[in-house]
Amino acid sequence: MTINHQIRLAARPMGLPKDSDWQRTEEPMPEPAEGQFLVKVLYLSLDPAMRGWMNDGKSYIPPVGLGEVMRAGAVGKVIASKHPKFSVGEVVVGTFGVQEYALSDGRAVNKIDPGLAPLPVWLGTLGMPGMTAYFGLLEVGEAKAGETVVVSGAAGAVGGVVGQIAKIKGCRVVGIAGGADKCRYAVEEMGFDACIDYKAEDVKTALKQHCPKGIDVYFDNVGGDILDAALTQITRGARIVICGAISQYNNTTPVKGPSNYMSLLVNRASMKGMVVFDYADRYAIAGREMAGWLVAGKLKSREDIVEGLQTFPETLLKLFKGENTGKLVLKVADDHE
Amino acid sequence: MTINHQIRLAARPMGLPKDSDWQRTEEPMPEPAEGQFLVKVLYLSLDPAMRGWMNDGKSYIPPVGLGEVMRAGAVGKVIASKHPKFSVGEVVVGTFGVQEYALSDGRAVNKIDPGLAPLPVWLGTLGMPGMTAYFGLLEVGEAKAGETVVVSGAAGAVGGVVGQIAKIKGCRVVGIAGGADKCRYAVEEMGFDACIDYKAEDVKTALKQHCPKGIDVYFDNVGGDILDAALTQITRGARIVICGAISQYNNTTPVKGPSNYMSLLVNRASMKGMVVFDYADRYAIAGREMAGWLVAGKLKSREDIVEGLQTFPETLLKLFKGENTGKLVLKVADDHE
């Protein structure tokens, strides 16, 4: 009998998730019923948004229930099928959860072409983070050639793609990231015009220096003091895209709201929230364009791959400690097994 | 010799402006040079924005310099003219300052028809506050029939007009104001569907009760905790218009940013700042429509008129203490003198 190892949410965390907030369970590998197929999970996507899914309360998606397998995007392979449209051997991406095997009825599952890009890329640049970057920058942020785009979390899965797309579109791009290595990666590997190390520099001063004409689009992944610093440097009519606020997700005190929000008034600027799911009907179009850029070498994808389902609790924390560069992925099994 | 009494900015206030932040001066009434005319000031507009003009630092308009006559919008009468387009006896509105007589070259000065509405109305419903309400609600907030509009400072010069225009446009309108009298005025006189007394009620609970379908447009004049409460009740795609933040203008501590701003993400909502001057080329169009509503009795204008130029320092404080209902106007001289 094959065992399905799983990680379930055991408690709603206060602050950073602790090991005791998780429960490790084992079940027999399930068998598909009529209309279902069985996926062997290969790679799991680890995302800052997961922290929000662990909280109770209304959000853009229901919370993960206590005792439920933790929600996670994943790439896997169909290993058994009683579904007319999914066949054994096909590689799929979907919300399969933090486990080794998942049943699916095919809803919100997409087939991918493993020949186009390595599997982990489908969780990053060609997955939700890439789609978030694409639609957030171009649709919500309305970035145009010649404008200055600033992105925080610049070495992360979303931020790195935001900056690269902005460069492709002819913008001046300034990243904000934590540490010299991440900044070097943003400038030297991803072609950003500049990258501010918020751990070593005064962000407001550095933004003033690197954005002499001000910030036209600020793509915010972090919130907190960095959002406040960006607000001081926006141009008239600037757009702030609220994609995330990782600096605030593990707060045990109230979220720090942007003190400088009245800069929106002075500058007739807007701050707009986004959720990538709203663009689902256009993922395919964006995906084709992004894949083209990848193949042409205009867009570089980087993944930070950690092995082992059981490392999930501590690996997730890398996101909140700023320890990952590129898309954080958990490898659960080998593709070729 | 006729004396021109003036009130000048003597010091940049910390917190609420004190009497010592002002200087009372006297000068001979000036005489117009070629291309100028002399205005006798009749009514002065007292606005929350004045507090911002007293601070140093970059904003949407330069600060009032120390020693300068305090900036103020006003209605006055032309009493001497060497300007080809302005004649003695004409009634004009412009930024004439806190003084009895002002010289003007005609720039940014408009003639008004005193037969259409009493003079103070030209500083309120037919003046900047009315224009702010009109363009803020309809252009920035994009309020549509059937939507729920919430406005803070509901008994103030801007808020009252926002709510009434929203009613004219077929919206459900909920005001937020301080005190039972202001709320009664909003509901009984201005036709709001409901008005929340923030001094007596929990704003979040009351918003939930009065906005069962959530808030589609929140027009914010106050900032602080009320903005935070509104953020918890917005609908998907809601628009928050940032018009002012009177609760924060006299802070000696940092501005309280909206802690609940991540509701913008969850709800794909936007928060957008506005400055009425941007709509100057369409004031006339809006003014005609508003005047039509006034004449038809669909729009009620209320002014809180205090007499005497010398009372300016303490009268201004009524705004920050929430003591005015309707547009706060300082009467400087009689129209018929």
Interface residues (C-beta under 8 A of the other chain):
Chain A: K58 S59 Y60 G223 D228 I242 C243 G244 A245 Q248 P254 V255 K256 G257 P258 S259 N260 Y261 M262 S263 L264 L265 V266 N267 R268 A269 S270 M271 K272 G273 M274 V275 D278
Chain B: K58 S59 Y60 G223 D228 I242 C243 G244 A245 Q248 P254 V255 K256 G257 P258 S259 N260 Y261 M262 S263 L264 L265 V266 N267 R268 A269 S270 M271 K272 G273 M274 V275 D278
